[in-house]
Amino acid sequence: YDESGVAVDSYLNKTIAPEIEKAAKAGKRSVFIHVGSEPHYRSIKALQTPLHTSTMMKLTGLGYKVKWDTDGDPYVPRGLLDDYDEGPTYTNVGIHISW
């Protein structure tokens, strides 16, 4: 990530724009860009980088409603289940974009 905006523009054009177009063509009014998963007890801000922050600011400037949030219910990843079908819970984290 650099301050020139090239990385933000590239991330917008290659990752986010196709997802927004696909959701809009399907008649949806929002899309979730998955960034990663975090243990349920940790802050959801742990995965947010300056690239994500700048991208969110640029999307807001373009008129989108944007927030860093979770998606779905907490879950136990397959490889972490114990003998009682329990284990540490994780939450999907990313960018919610709506229009």
N, C-alpha and C positions, 0 to 999 in steps of 0.2 A: 504494500500500500504506500502511495506517495501523495503529496499534497496537490499534485498537478491535476488530479481528477481523471486521469487516463484509466486508472484501475477501477474507479467507480463506474465510468462509462462502459468499460469492457464488461464488468459484472452485470450491469443493467442490461446491456444488449445481448449477452450470451446466456445468462442464467435467468434473469427475472422477466424480461420482455416476452420470451416464448411462453412462459408459464401464464402470464397475464393474458396473452392472446388466446391461448388454449382455453382458459377458464371463461373468457368473455364470449368466445364462439360457442361454448357449451351453455351459455345463458346464466352463468354464475356471476355474482356480484363481489366475490372476494377470492383470494388465493392465499395459501400458506406455503412459504418457501422454507423447507426444512434445512436447518443448519447443523443440527446434531442432537444428541441426547445427553441429559445430565441426571445424576442421581436425584431422586425426589427431594432430598433434604437440602440440596445445594441451591444457591441463588441461580435464577435463570439468566442472569447477566454474565455468568462466567464465560460463555461462548461468544459474547458480543465483542466484535473487534472494531477498530476505527473504520475499516472498510464498510462494515454493516451499518455503523452509525452514519457515515457520510452518504451511503446509498439511501438510507431511510430519510435523511434530510432532503436529498434531491427528489425523491418520490413525493414527499410532502409538498415541495415547491411546485411539482407538476400537477398538484390537485388530488393526489391519492390520500386516503386515510391509512396511516401506517403505524404499527406498534410491534414491539418486541414482546413475544408472548409464548405460551405453551400451546400445544395442539393435542387433543385426545386425553384419555385417562392415563394415569401412571401404569406401568407394566413392568413385568420381570423379564429381562432378556432370556432367551432360550438356554443359553449356556450357563446361566447363573441360578437355575432352579435347584433346590435341594430335594431331599427325599420326601418332603412333605408338600411339594409343589409351591414352595415359598422362596423368597429371596429378596435381594435389594431392588427396590422399585426405581425405575427411570422414567423421565418425562421428555417427550419430543419438544425441542425448542427451535424457534425460528422467527421469521418475519410474516406477520399478517398484513396483507394489503387488500384494501377494499375501495370500491369506487361507486 
